[in-house]
Amino acid sequence: MMHNKLRDILLLGLFVALEVILTRFLSVENSIVRISFQFLPIAVSAILFGPVMAGIGAAVADVLGMMIFPKGAYFPGFTFSAFVSGFLYGVFLYKKKITMLRTFAAVLTVIVTCSLVLNTIWLIILTQKGAYAIISARLVTNAIFLPVHTFVIYFVWKYVGSMFTRPLTHQN
């Protein structure tokens, strides 16, 4: 039992580190839109560990990323959005059969709740730009992100997920 808890802690730490790297180094962004694969470790951790742990992992990754590699002032709203995204992925995907439709519903819910609503509110507060100026660009990019995120999460889990779910064998 202890072996499984240690494995889970290590895996969640790996996903946190991977999210920081994908967000801070392997993304393209401007003041309104970020294009990255940061959603992938959040979604996989949600499948493996559930809503609360995935939310905590996503929030920790956001805080660590800002502390270690700051890109402006820290704003707690984005940490809240990160938690909510992990939580929502977990609600839809934890202990459930990962289907294309279920994955689509999870991604749609995360995009609408976190990207289009919460993060748009945070950006309006931070940039002092009107909602229409911000939301129009975000609608277009998120319309593109929806199928991309859906397919990436679904196929990564389909082809790599068993690597995380099978028991580790002890080699002597």
C-alpha positions as CSV (number, residue, x, y, z in Angstrom):
1,M,0.0,0.0,0.0
2,M,2.8,2.4,0.9
3,H,4.4,1.6,-2.5
4,N,1.3,2.8,-4.3
5,K,1.1,6.1,-2.3
6,L,4.7,6.8,-3.0
7,R,4.2,6.0,-6.7
8,D,1.1,8.4,-6.8
9,I,3.1,11.2,-5.1
10,L,5.9,10.8,-7.6
11,L,3.6,10.7,-10.5
12,L,1.7,13.8,-9.4
13,G,5.0,15.5,-8.9
14,L,6.0,14.5,-12.4
15,F,2.8,15.9,-13.8
16,V,3.3,19.2,-11.9
17,A,6.8,19.5,-13.3
18,L,5.7,18.6,-16.8
19,E,2.9,21.2,-16.6
20,V,5.4,23.9,-15.5
21,I,7.7,23.0,-18.4
22,L,4.9,23.0,-21.0
23,T,3.5,26.3,-19.7
24,R,6.8,28.2,-19.2
25,F,9.0,26.9,-21.9
26,L,7.0,25.2,-24.6
27,S,4.2,27.6,-25.2
28,V,3.4,30.5,-27.4
29,E,1.5,33.4,-25.8
30,N,0.5,37.0,-25.8
31,S,-1.4,39.0,-23.2
32,I,-4.7,37.4,-24.1
33,V,-4.1,33.9,-25.5
34,R,-1.6,31.0,-24.6
35,I,-1.1,28.1,-26.9
36,S,0.5,25.1,-25.1
37,F,0.0,21.5,-24.1
38,Q,-0.3,22.3,-20.4
39,F,-3.8,20.8,-20.4
40,L,-2.4,17.3,-21.0
41,P,-0.7,16.6,-17.6
42,I,-3.7,18.2,-15.9
43,A,-6.1,15.9,-17.7
44,V,-3.9,12.8,-17.2
45,S,-3.5,13.5,-13.5
46,A,-7.3,14.0,-13.2
47,I,-7.9,10.6,-14.8
48,L,-5.4,8.9,-12.4
49,F,-6.0,10.8,-9.2
50,G,-9.4,12.4,-9.3
51,P,-10.8,16.0,-9.1
52,V,-9.2,17.2,-5.9
53,M,-5.7,16.0,-6.5
54,A,-5.7,17.1,-10.1
55,G,-6.9,20.5,-9.0
56,I,-4.3,20.8,-6.3
57,G,-1.6,19.6,-8.7
58,A,-2.7,22.2,-11.3
59,A,-2.7,25.0,-8.7
60,V,0.7,24.0,-7.3
61,A,2.1,24.0,-10.9
62,D,0.7,27.5,-11.4
63,V,2.2,28.8,-8.2
64,L,5.6,27.1,-8.7
65,G,5.7,28.2,-12.3
66,M,5.2,31.8,-11.2
67,M,7.7,31.6,-8.4
68,I,10.5,29.9,-10.4
69,F,9.9,31.4,-13.8
70,P,7.8,34.6,-13.4
71,K,6.2,36.2,-16.4
72,G,4.7,39.3,-14.8
73,A,3.0,39.8,-11.5
74,Y,1.3,36.9,-9.7
75,F,-2.5,36.9,-9.9
76,P,-4.4,34.4,-7.7
77,G,-7.3,34.2,-10.1
78,F,-5.2,32.2,-12.6
79,T,-4.3,29.8,-9.8
80,F,-8.0,29.4,-9.0
81,S,-8.7,28.7,-12.7
82,A,-5.9,26.1,-12.7
83,F,-7.5,24.3,-9.7
84,V,-11.0,24.4,-11.4
85,S,-9.6,23.0,-14.6
86,G,-8.0,20.0,-12.8
87,F,-11.1,19.6,-10.7
88,L,-13.5,19.6,-13.8
89,Y,-11.3,17.1,-15.7
90,G,-11.5,14.9,-12.7
91,V,-15.2,15.1,-12.4
92,F,-15.6,14.0,-16.0
93,L,-12.8,11.5,-16.4
94,Y,-11.8,10.0,-13.0
95,K,-12.9,6.3,-12.6
96,K,-14.8,6.5,-15.9
97,K,-14.3,4.9,-19.3
98,I,-12.4,7.4,-21.4
99,T,-14.4,7.9,-24.5
100,M,-14.2,10.5,-27.2
101,L,-17.6,12.0,-26.2
102,R,-16.7,12.1,-22.5
103,T,-13.3,13.7,-23.3
104,F,-15.1,16.2,-25.5
105,A,-17.5,17.1,-22.7
106,A,-14.7,17.5,-20.2
107,V,-12.7,19.8,-22.6
108,L,-15.8,21.8,-23.5
109,T,-16.6,22.3,-19.8
110,V,-13.0,23.3,-18.9
111,I,-12.8,25.7,-21.9
112,V,-16.1,27.4,-21.2
113,T,-15.7,27.6,-17.4
114,C,-12.0,28.4,-17.1
115,S,-10.8,29.9,-20.4
116,L,-13.8,31.8,-21.6
117,V,-15.3,32.8,-18.3
118,L,-12.8,32.8,-15.5
119,N,-9.6,33.7,-17.3
120,T,-11.4,36.3,-19.4
121,I,-12.6,38.0,-16.2
122,W,-9.0,37.9,-14.8
123,L,-7.6,39.4,-18.1
124,I,-10.2,42.2,-18.1
125,I,-9.2,43.0,-14.5
126,L,-5.4,42.9,-15.3
127,T,-5.4,44.5,-18.8
128,Q,-8.3,47.0,-18.3
129,K,-9.5,46.0,-21.8
130,G,-13.1,45.6,-22.6
131,A,-14.7,42.2,-22.6
132,Y,-15.5,42.2,-26.3
133,A,-11.9,42.9,-27.3
134,I,-10.6,40.0,-25.2
135,I,-13.4,37.5,-25.7
136,S,-13.4,37.7,-29.6
137,A,-9.8,36.4,-29.8
138,R,-10.4,33.9,-27.1
139,L,-13.5,32.5,-28.8
140,V,-11.6,31.8,-32.0
141,T,-8.6,30.2,-30.4
142,N,-10.7,28.1,-28.1
143,A,-12.9,26.9,-31.0
144,I,-9.7,25.5,-32.4
145,F,-8.5,24.2,-29.1
146,L,-11.7,22.2,-28.4
147,P,-11.1,19.4,-31.0
148,V,-7.3,19.5,-30.6
149,H,-7.4,19.1,-26.8
150,T,-10.1,16.4,-27.1
151,F,-8.1,14.3,-29.6
152,V,-4.8,14.8,-27.8
153,I,-6.2,13.8,-24.4
154,Y,-8.2,10.9,-25.8
155,F,-5.4,9.4,-27.9
156,V,-2.6,10.0,-25.3
157,W,-4.7,8.2,-22.7
158,K,-5.7,5.4,-25.2
159,Y,-2.1,4.7,-26.1
160,V,-0.1,5.6,-23.0
161,G,-2.6,5.4,-20.2
162,S,-2.0,1.7,-19.6
163,M,1.6,2.5,-18.7
164,F,0.3,4.4,-15.6
165,T,-2.5,2.0,-14.6
166,R,-0.7,-1.3,-14.7
167,P,1.1,-2.3,-11.4
168,L,4.8,-1.9,-11.2
169,T,6.8,-5.1,-11.1
170,H,9.6,-5.4,-8.7
171,Q,12.9,-6.4,-10.4
172,N,15.7,-8.0,-8.5
